[in-house]
Amino acid sequence: MCGIIAYTGNQNAAPILVAGLHRLEYRGYDSAGIALHSRGKLHVHRAAGKIAQLENKLPAKLSGKSGMGHTRWATHGEATDANAHPHTSQDGSIAIIHNGIIENAGMLRTRLEAEGTIFNSDTDSEVLAHLISKQSADTLIQSVQHVLTLIQGTYGLVVMDANRPGEIIAARNGSPVIIGLGNKEMFVTSDANAILNHTREVVHLDDGELAEINPKGFSIRTLDATEMVRSPITISSEFESQDKGKFPHFMLKEIHEQPEAVERTIKGRLDHRFDTAHLGGLNLSARELLDIRRVKILGCGSAYYAGISGANMIEQLARLPSSAEPAAEFRYRNPLIESDTLYIVVSQSGETFDTLAALREITRKGGRVLGINNVVGSTIAREVDGGIYMHAGAEISVASTKAFSCMLACFMLLALQLGRVRDLSPQQGKELMQAIEQLPSLIEEALTQENDIRSLAAEYCTAKSAFFIGRTNAYPVALEGAQKLKEVSYIHAEAYPASELKHGPLALIDPDTPTVVVLPDDNLLDKSLSSLQEIRARKGPVISITNANDPEIKRLSNAVIKTPRCHPLLFPLVMGVSLQLFAYYCAIAMGRDVDQPRNLAKSVTVE
């Protein structure tokens, strides 16, 4: 969740580090800091708050040919200057930056304090700096290697020693670490976005590996000192500029990028000859697809909600029992792994810790796992048996918009391919393909309602709470709508299946609590209208989002968001865009930090 950037080479490191930190801002953070090696010492500067606060504290002249920087998202200790990274040893000779959680930090801290070590922060990370400084190994990497055998937990770790200019040690266990290769200069980062201005040649560390890095190159070893050979890969030029362009916020920019993003997702994946989708990255033959008896989808947050929608698509088109489950809960219930079940893990970043842990549990028990993610070379992408890249492009705002839509598009393509292997007729496949090809233009049409949605948001943004409801396929749309509203506006929002409203939540309906009702034009429309009657009978305001033309909707609603008509399985992509706009404009009306909402991070790499 935090951000790492480090540099060693012939340039002045300070501007490279600060620029890298700015490119990591989108991940979410509450403090920042840098350490520079200069004149035989490590000079550390830290500040709580935004990177601007750090920049205000930096001396006018900063020099040093190597250094490291960090953006912190608090786990242990509040967001204060003292708790910001980098952390140093008592004598200042060792500096570290750390992503992750040291689970036995309390025990280690107690032992160190008993030996006379003075701590300057409340963090778990600081124990690493003190432990490394106390080692008597011949090399820094050996010292780090020994300390890592003493700790329990996760880490993306960078270490510098005042006595070893130009040398950087990096290590990984459960939190991403990437080495960037330049011309007589090297970079380390947790997110390739931070170094794209300098290099596209990278090497990913795997769990349990350390790297020794200097301006001339790098070497990798495991914790048991086994030397590893790793060839660099070239990052695709698909990464987009971190520029808002004409938009005031990245979130609004990314909402408007969805027609192009979804078009990239489906491009080249529709097979008109056989009226199906072709997803070569699955690494599964038609015979193997036919052997699947069940589908289980795992994700967190918006990825989980997309998974619920995906399970509905697969079950309806392929007639396969399908379900979705929060990845964070899956491995703790000792799940039964079946050889004829297809497991799908979903993560925008490809680094979500809980999803990665679920993947490894399934793999350990012999299950077959596919991945849906947006980052080539990510950990999940490397560890799954096959998968689908979203091609959504870089998503900077913490709240997911275009990645969510591209997840849904991936699921629709997968459902189509599975369906055509089974009972879906060529004619049904052709009709669905034609509908999928219309998605970009349908999303574009939904975006034309932006001004009306802005006015609606201004009217309802003062609500303290809101409900979102929908039936069957509309329920995950309601879940994601509530998620977006609470993420960026901080309005309390809950989502329920519409049928569950009368089983408890109806007690909370009152004139000050609006309910957003997702009303697709399907065979359940009449039943959904009964929910509107129940809400209106209790004087609750109703906002309907619909592609139906039933006059009852207008009569029973205080406000209506109209979306274009589409295939019954595709409305989640179209209506989801309108609910994103509603959440965005509620947040804007309330003066919220839309791109970096409080307490949240873009890529959740801790448990």
LINDAGI-V721162 format. One line per field, one symbol per residue. phi: phi as a letter, one per 40 degrees, with the letter a starting at -180 (. if undefined). psi: psi as a letter, one per 40 degrees, with the letter a starting at -180 (. if undefined). A space follows every 50 residues. Layout:
# LINDAGI-V721162
phi=???
psi=???
This chain:
# LINDAGI-V721162
phi=.cbbaaaaibcccdccccccccccdccgabaaabbbcafgbbbbbaacgc cdccccccccbbbicaiababbbcbbgccbdcccccbbcccgcbbbbabh bccbcccccdccccchcbcbacccccdccccccccbccbcccccdccccc bbhbabbbbbbdcbdgbbbbabagbcbbbbbbcfabbbacaddcbccbab cbbcccdgbbbbbadciabbacccgccbbbccbbccccdcccbcgcccac dcdcccccdccccccccgbbbccbfacbbcccfbcdccccccbabbbbab gccccccccccccccccbfbdbabaccccdccbfcccbcbcccbbbadcg bddcccccdccccccgccbbbbabbcgcccccbcciibccfcgcbccccc bccccccccccccccccccccbbccdccccccdcccccddcccdcccccd cccccccccbccccaabbbabfccccccdcccdccccbbgccbbbaddcc dcchcdcccacbbcbcbcbccbcbdccccccccccccbgccbbbbabcbc ccccccbcabbcbccaddcbcdcccdcccccccdccccccgccccbcdgb bcbcbbc
psi=dihhhiihaeihddddddddddeedeehieiiiihhhhfeihhhhihiai ddddddeiidhhiheiiiihhhhhdhiigiddeiiiiiideedhiiihia hhdfddddddddddeehhieieiddddddddddeifididddddddddee ihaiihhhhihdeghehhhiihgehihhhhhagfiiihiehdddededie hihhiiheiihhhideaiiiiideehhihhiiihhiedhiighebeidid dddddeeddddddddeheehgddefiihgdedfhidddddeheihhhhii bddddddddddddddddefhhiiiihddddeeegihhhdehhhhhhhdde ehddddddddddddeeihhiihiehheiddddeieiahhdfeihhdidhh cddddddddddddddddddddbehiddddddddddddeddddddddeeed dddddddddeeeidiiihiiibdeddddddddddddddeehhhiiihdde defddddehieegihhhhgigaeedddddddddddddefhihhhhieieh dddddeidihhhiiiiideedddddddddddddddddddefigddgiiei idhgei.
